[in-house]
Amino acid sequence: MKTINAQAPSKSLGTPVSTADGSLTMIHPEHGETYHTQAGAMAEARLLYVESSGLAALWQEGPQRIAVLDVGLGLGLNAVATLTAWNEASNPGPLVIHSLEINRELVAALASGAAPWQERWPAGITHFCLQLRLESPQLYSAKVAHQSAEATATWHIHIHDAATTEIPPAPDLSGYTHVWQDPFSPEKNPPLWQAAWFSRVRATAASSCVLMTYSVAGPVRRALAAAGWSWKKIPALLPGKREWLTATPSAAAT
Ligand SMILES: C[S@@+](CC[C@H](N)C(=O)[O-])C[C@H]1O[C@@H](n2cnc3c(N)ncnc32)[C@H](O)[C@@H]1O
Protein backbone atom coordinates (compact mmCIF):
# COMPACT_ATOMS: atom_id res chain seq x y z
CA MET A 1 0.00 0.00 0.00
CA LYS A 2 1.13 3.58 -0.62
CA THR A 3 1.97 5.72 2.40
CA ILE A 4 1.42 9.19 0.97
CA ASN A 5 0.91 12.14 3.33
CA ALA A 6 1.74 10.05 6.40
CA GLN A 7 1.46 12.01 9.64
CA ALA A 8 2.88 11.37 13.11
CA PRO A 9 2.47 7.73 14.18
CA SER A 10 0.29 6.73 17.13
CA LYS A 11 2.29 3.97 18.88
CA SER A 12 -0.29 1.23 19.29
CA LEU A 13 -2.87 2.27 16.70
CA GLY A 14 -0.65 2.97 13.72
CA THR A 15 0.10 5.94 11.52
CA PRO A 16 -2.58 8.35 10.24
CA VAL A 17 -2.53 8.89 6.51
CA SER A 18 -4.55 11.25 4.35
CA THR A 19 -6.72 9.77 1.57
CA ALA A 20 -7.96 11.34 -1.67
CA ASP A 21 -11.20 12.77 -0.21
CA GLY A 22 -9.29 14.44 2.65
CA SER A 23 -10.44 11.92 5.29
CA LEU A 24 -7.80 10.12 7.34
CA THR A 25 -7.17 6.40 7.57
CA MET A 26 -4.45 4.55 9.50
CA ILE A 27 -1.64 2.24 8.51
CA HIS A 28 -1.76 -0.89 10.66
CA PRO A 29 1.33 -0.93 12.91
CA GLU A 30 2.07 -4.64 12.37
CA HIS A 31 1.18 -5.71 8.85
CA GLY A 32 1.27 -2.28 7.18
CA GLU A 33 -2.12 -2.55 5.43
CA THR A 34 -4.26 0.61 5.46
CA TYR A 35 -7.73 0.43 7.01
CA HIS A 36 -9.28 1.93 3.86
CA THR A 37 -8.57 2.62 0.22
CA GLN A 38 -6.30 5.57 -0.53
CA ALA A 39 -8.98 6.65 -3.04
CA GLY A 40 -11.05 8.03 -0.13
CA ALA A 41 -11.72 6.46 3.28
CA MET A 42 -15.02 8.20 4.07
CA ALA A 43 -16.05 8.06 0.40
CA GLU A 44 -15.61 4.28 0.43
CA ALA A 45 -17.74 3.97 3.57
CA ARG A 46 -20.53 5.96 1.94
CA LEU A 47 -20.34 4.77 -1.68
CA LEU A 48 -19.60 1.07 -1.21
CA TYR A 49 -21.57 0.30 1.93
CA VAL A 50 -24.34 2.83 2.45
CA GLU A 51 -25.16 3.69 -1.18
CA SER A 52 -24.25 0.66 -3.33
CA SER A 53 -26.15 -1.57 -0.88
CA GLY A 54 -29.30 0.42 -1.64
CA LEU A 55 -29.71 1.35 2.03
CA ALA A 56 -29.61 5.12 1.51
CA ALA A 57 -32.27 4.82 -1.22
CA LEU A 58 -34.40 2.56 1.00
CA TRP A 59 -34.47 5.26 3.69
CA GLN A 60 -35.75 7.77 1.12
CA GLU A 61 -38.83 5.54 0.64
CA GLY A 62 -39.94 5.85 4.28
CA PRO A 63 -39.49 4.18 7.67
CA GLN A 64 -37.62 0.84 7.69
CA ARG A 65 -36.46 -1.57 10.38
CA ILE A 66 -32.75 -1.85 9.61
CA ALA A 67 -30.21 -4.05 11.42
CA VAL A 68 -26.58 -3.86 10.29
CA LEU A 69 -23.83 -6.34 11.14
CA ASP A 70 -20.61 -4.31 10.85
CA VAL A 71 -17.75 -6.81 10.54
CA GLY A 72 -14.48 -5.10 11.49
CA LEU A 73 -15.44 -1.80 13.13
CA GLY A 74 -11.90 -0.50 12.55
CA LEU A 75 -11.90 3.29 12.64
CA GLY A 76 -15.71 3.30 12.66
CA LEU A 77 -16.14 4.91 9.25
CA ASN A 78 -18.70 2.43 7.92
CA ALA A 79 -20.70 2.72 11.14
CA VAL A 80 -20.68 6.54 11.24
CA ALA A 81 -21.43 6.77 7.49
CA THR A 82 -24.48 4.55 8.17
CA LEU A 83 -25.55 6.69 11.12
CA THR A 84 -25.06 9.87 9.06
CA ALA A 85 -27.26 8.62 6.19
CA TRP A 86 -29.89 7.49 8.71
CA ASN A 87 -29.83 10.90 10.43
CA GLU A 88 -30.12 12.73 7.08
CA ALA A 89 -33.18 10.71 5.95
CA SER A 90 -36.40 12.50 6.86
CA ASN A 91 -38.24 9.54 8.43
CA PRO A 92 -35.98 6.47 8.49
CA GLY A 93 -37.42 4.34 11.30
CA PRO A 94 -35.26 2.47 13.82
CA LEU A 95 -31.66 1.46 13.14
CA VAL A 96 -29.56 -1.05 15.06
CA ILE A 97 -25.86 -1.58 14.31
CA HIS A 98 -23.80 -4.37 15.84
CA SER A 99 -20.11 -3.71 15.19
CA LEU A 100 -17.47 -6.41 15.79
CA GLU A 101 -13.90 -5.44 16.67
CA ILE A 102 -10.98 -7.32 18.22
CA ASN A 103 -8.81 -4.29 19.06
CA ARG A 104 -9.96 -2.70 22.33
CA GLU A 105 -7.65 0.33 22.02
CA LEU A 106 -9.19 1.25 18.70
CA VAL A 107 -12.68 1.28 20.22
CA ALA A 108 -11.62 3.32 23.26
CA ALA A 109 -9.95 5.87 20.95
CA LEU A 110 -13.06 6.08 18.76
CA ALA A 111 -15.33 6.59 21.78
CA SER A 112 -13.07 9.41 23.06
CA GLY A 113 -13.85 11.51 19.98
CA ALA A 114 -10.16 12.44 19.88
CA ALA A 115 -8.67 9.54 17.89
CA PRO A 116 -6.01 10.55 15.36
CA TRP A 117 -8.30 9.74 12.41
CA GLN A 118 -11.20 11.80 13.85
CA GLU A 119 -9.23 15.04 13.61
CA ARG A 120 -11.01 16.21 10.43
CA TRP A 121 -14.49 14.85 11.20
CA PRO A 122 -17.36 17.35 11.39
CA ALA A 123 -18.75 17.66 14.92
CA GLY A 124 -22.00 15.99 13.79
CA ILE A 125 -20.12 12.77 13.04
CA THR A 126 -17.96 12.78 16.17
CA HIS A 127 -21.20 13.31 18.11
CA PHE A 128 -22.28 9.71 17.36
CA CYS A 129 -19.04 8.38 18.93
CA LEU A 130 -19.36 10.60 22.00
CA GLN A 131 -22.64 8.81 22.81
CA LEU A 132 -20.77 5.49 23.25
CA ARG A 133 -20.67 4.19 26.84
CA LEU A 134 -18.78 1.21 28.21
CA GLU A 135 -21.58 -1.15 29.29
CA SER A 136 -19.37 -4.11 30.17
CA PRO A 137 -15.72 -5.05 29.49
CA GLN A 138 -16.69 -6.35 26.06
CA LEU A 139 -19.42 -3.92 25.05
CA TYR A 140 -19.80 -0.24 24.20
CA SER A 141 -23.30 1.03 23.33
CA ALA A 142 -24.80 4.30 22.13
CA LYS A 143 -28.35 5.50 21.68
CA VAL A 144 -28.68 8.27 19.11
CA ALA A 145 -31.83 10.35 18.69
CA HIS A 146 -32.71 11.29 15.11
CA GLN A 147 -32.23 14.99 14.34
CA SER A 148 -35.90 15.58 13.41
CA ALA A 149 -37.97 12.38 13.30
CA GLU A 150 -39.07 10.26 16.23
CA ALA A 151 -36.55 7.51 15.65
CA THR A 152 -33.60 6.06 17.53
CA ALA A 153 -30.41 4.41 16.37
CA THR A 154 -28.75 1.92 18.68
CA TRP A 155 -25.08 1.16 18.14
CA HIS A 156 -23.38 -1.74 19.93
CA ILE A 157 -19.65 -2.40 19.62
CA HIS A 158 -18.61 -5.90 20.69
CA ILE A 159 -14.95 -6.28 21.57
CA HIS A 160 -14.02 -9.87 20.81
CA ASP A 161 -12.56 -12.21 18.23
CA ALA A 162 -15.39 -12.57 15.75
CA ALA A 163 -13.85 -15.72 14.31
CA THR A 164 -14.29 -17.62 17.58
CA THR A 165 -17.23 -15.86 19.28
CA GLU A 166 -20.94 -16.20 18.63
CA ILE A 167 -22.28 -13.45 16.36
CA PRO A 168 -24.68 -11.22 18.35
CA PRO A 169 -28.21 -11.95 17.19
CA ALA A 170 -30.08 -9.34 15.19
CA PRO A 171 -32.67 -7.39 17.20
CA ASP A 172 -35.65 -9.07 15.64
CA LEU A 173 -36.12 -12.66 14.67
CA SER A 174 -35.95 -12.07 10.93
CA GLY A 175 -32.20 -11.32 11.11
CA TYR A 176 -29.72 -8.72 9.84
CA THR A 177 -30.88 -6.73 6.85
CA HIS A 178 -27.33 -5.60 5.94
CA VAL A 179 -23.78 -6.86 6.48
CA TRP A 180 -20.74 -4.62 6.03
CA GLN A 181 -18.02 -7.25 5.46
CA ASP A 182 -14.85 -5.19 5.94
CA PRO A 183 -12.01 -7.12 7.61
CA PHE A 184 -8.42 -6.68 6.45
CA SER A 185 -7.63 -8.52 3.22
CA PRO A 186 -8.11 -12.30 2.86
CA GLU A 187 -4.29 -12.59 2.80
CA LYS A 188 -3.91 -10.76 6.15
CA ASN A 189 -7.05 -12.06 7.87
CA PRO A 190 -8.14 -15.42 6.38
CA PRO A 191 -10.61 -16.60 9.09
CA LEU A 192 -13.13 -13.84 8.33
CA TRP A 193 -13.24 -14.70 4.63
CA GLN A 194 -13.79 -18.44 4.80
CA ALA A 195 -16.98 -20.42 4.13
CA ALA A 196 -17.28 -21.25 7.84
CA TRP A 197 -17.46 -17.54 8.63
CA PHE A 198 -19.95 -16.76 5.86
CA SER A 199 -22.14 -19.68 7.02
CA ARG A 200 -22.28 -18.20 10.51
CA VAL A 201 -23.16 -14.79 9.10
CA ARG A 202 -25.78 -16.44 6.85
CA ALA A 203 -27.42 -17.98 9.93
CA THR A 204 -27.97 -14.51 11.42
CA ALA A 205 -29.15 -12.86 8.18
CA ALA A 206 -32.64 -11.98 6.97
CA SER A 207 -33.67 -13.72 3.74
CA SER A 208 -33.41 -10.36 1.96
CA CYS A 209 -30.08 -9.46 3.59
CA VAL A 210 -27.58 -7.46 1.50
CA LEU A 211 -23.90 -8.13 2.19
CA MET A 212 -21.37 -5.65 0.81
CA THR A 213 -17.61 -6.05 0.53
CA TYR A 214 -14.62 -4.62 -1.29
CA SER A 215 -13.03 -7.96 -2.16
CA VAL A 216 -13.96 -9.71 -5.41
CA ALA A 217 -11.23 -12.35 -5.01
CA GLY A 218 -12.04 -15.82 -6.38
CA PRO A 219 -11.62 -17.58 -3.01
CA VAL A 220 -14.01 -15.06 -1.40
CA ARG A 221 -16.64 -15.64 -4.08
CA ARG A 222 -16.28 -19.42 -3.73
CA ALA A 223 -16.49 -19.22 0.07
CA LEU A 224 -19.67 -17.12 -0.17
CA ALA A 225 -21.27 -19.55 -2.63
CA ALA A 226 -20.33 -22.56 -0.47
CA ALA A 227 -21.96 -20.84 2.51
CA GLY A 228 -25.28 -20.22 0.77
CA TRP A 229 -24.81 -16.71 -0.61
CA SER A 230 -25.46 -15.57 -4.20
CA TRP A 231 -22.82 -12.99 -5.06
CA LYS A 232 -22.68 -10.37 -7.81
CA LYS A 233 -19.90 -8.04 -8.90
CA ILE A 234 -20.89 -4.39 -9.12
CA PRO A 235 -18.94 -1.46 -10.59
CA ALA A 236 -16.69 0.22 -8.03
CA LEU A 237 -17.49 3.93 -7.67
CA LEU A 238 -13.95 4.93 -6.69
CA PRO A 239 -10.71 4.78 -8.66
CA GLY A 240 -8.15 2.06 -7.97
CA LYS A 241 -10.57 -0.86 -8.19
CA ARG A 242 -12.85 -1.96 -11.02
CA GLU A 243 -15.43 -3.88 -9.00
CA TRP A 244 -16.94 -4.41 -5.56
CA LEU A 245 -19.05 -7.37 -4.43
CA THR A 246 -22.60 -7.73 -3.14
CA ALA A 247 -24.23 -10.94 -1.94
CA THR A 248 -27.62 -12.07 -0.69
CA PRO A 249 -28.74 -15.41 0.79
CA SER A 250 -29.43 -17.97 -1.94
CA ALA A 251 -33.05 -18.99 -2.21
CA ALA A 252 -32.07 -22.66 -2.06
CA ALA A 253 -29.97 -22.32 1.11
CA THR A 254 -31.54 -23.37 4.39
C1 LIG B 1 -10.10 -2.90 7.36
S1 LIG B 1 -10.39 -2.64 9.06
C2 LIG B 1 -12.08 -2.12 9.08
C3 LIG B 1 -12.34 -0.71 8.69
C4 LIG B 1 -13.69 -0.26 9.19
N1 LIG B 1 -14.78 -1.03 8.67
C5 LIG B 1 -13.96 1.21 9.11
O1 LIG B 1 -15.02 1.60 8.60
O2 LIG B 1 -13.14 2.00 9.56
C6 LIG B 1 -10.55 -4.28 9.71
C7 LIG B 1 -10.83 -4.35 11.20
O3 LIG B 1 -11.16 -5.69 11.54
C8 LIG B 1 -10.65 -5.94 12.84
N2 LIG B 1 -10.52 -7.40 13.02
C9 LIG B 1 -9.56 -8.20 12.49
N3 LIG B 1 -9.75 -9.47 12.87
C10 LIG B 1 -10.84 -9.47 13.68
C11 LIG B 1 -11.52 -10.48 14.39
N4 LIG B 1 -11.12 -11.76 14.34
N5 LIG B 1 -12.60 -10.14 15.12
C12 LIG B 1 -13.03 -8.84 15.16
N6 LIG B 1 -12.40 -7.84 14.50
C13 LIG B 1 -11.33 -8.14 13.76
C14 LIG B 1 -9.31 -5.23 12.83
O4 LIG B 1 -8.82 -5.00 14.15
C15 LIG B 1 -9.63 -3.97 12.07
O5 LIG B 1 -9.97 -2.94 12.93
The ligand as an SDF file (V2000), in Angstrom:
LIG
                    3D

 27 29  0  0  0  0  0  0  0  0999 V2000
  -10.0990   -2.9030    7.3570 C   0  0  0  0  0  0  0  0  0  0  0  0
  -10.3920   -2.6380    9.0610 S   0  0  0  0  0  0  0  0  0  0  0  0
  -12.0770   -2.1220    9.0830 C   0  0  0  0  0  0  0  0  0  0  0  0
  -12.3450   -0.7100    8.6910 C   0  0  0  0  0  0  0  0  0  0  0  0
  -13.6890   -0.2650    9.1880 C   0  0  0  0  0  0  0  0  0  0  0  0
  -14.7780   -1.0280    8.6680 N   0  0  0  0  0  0  0  0  0  0  0  0
  -13.9570    1.2080    9.1110 C   0  0  0  0  0  0  0  0  0  0  0  0
  -15.0190    1.6040    8.5970 O   0  0  0  0  0  0  0  0  0  0  0  0
  -13.1430    2.0030    9.5650 O   0  0  0  0  0  0  0  0  0  0  0  0
  -10.5520   -4.2830    9.7110 C   0  0  0  0  0  0  0  0  0  0  0  0
  -10.8330   -4.3470   11.2040 C   0  0  0  0  0  0  0  0  0  0  0  0
  -11.1640   -5.6880   11.5420 O   0  0  0  0  0  0  0  0  0  0  0  0
  -10.6480   -5.9400   12.8410 C   0  0  0  0  0  0  0  0  0  0  0  0
  -10.5170   -7.3980   13.0180 N   0  0  0  0  0  0  0  0  0  0  0  0
   -9.5610   -8.2020   12.4890 C   0  0  0  0  0  0  0  0  0  0  0  0
   -9.7530   -9.4730   12.8710 N   0  0  0  0  0  0  0  0  0  0  0  0
  -10.8360   -9.4750   13.6780 C   0  0  0  0  0  0  0  0  0  0  0  0
  -11.5180  -10.4820   14.3910 C   0  0  0  0  0  0  0  0  0  0  0  0
  -11.1170  -11.7570   14.3440 N   0  0  0  0  0  0  0  0  0  0  0  0
  -12.5980  -10.1420   15.1190 N   0  0  0  0  0  0  0  0  0  0  0  0
  -13.0350   -8.8410   15.1610 C   0  0  0  0  0  0  0  0  0  0  0  0
  -12.4030   -7.8370   14.5040 N   0  0  0  0  0  0  0  0  0  0  0  0
  -11.3320   -8.1410   13.7650 C   0  0  0  0  0  0  0  0  0  0  0  0
   -9.3120   -5.2340   12.8320 C   0  0  0  0  0  0  0  0  0  0  0  0
   -8.8170   -4.9970   14.1510 O   0  0  0  0  0  0  0  0  0  0  0  0
   -9.6340   -3.9650   12.0670 C   0  0  0  0  0  0  0  0  0  0  0  0
   -9.9750   -2.9380   12.9320 O   0  0  0  0  0  0  0  0  0  0  0  0
  1  2  1  0
  2  3  1  0
  2 10  1  0
  3  4  1  0
  4  5  1  0
  5  6  1  0
  5  7  1  0
  7  8  2  0
  7  9  1  0
 10 11  1  0
 11 12  1  0
 11 26  1  0
 12 13  1  0
 13 14  1  0
 13 24  1  0
 14 15  1  0
 14 23  1  0
 15 16  2  0
 16 17  1  0
 17 18  1  0
 17 23  2  0
 18 19  1  0
 18 20  2  0
 20 21  1  0
 21 22  2  0
 22 23  1  0
 24 25  1  0
 24 26  1  0
 26 27  1  0
M  CHG  2   2   1   9  -1
M  END
$$$$
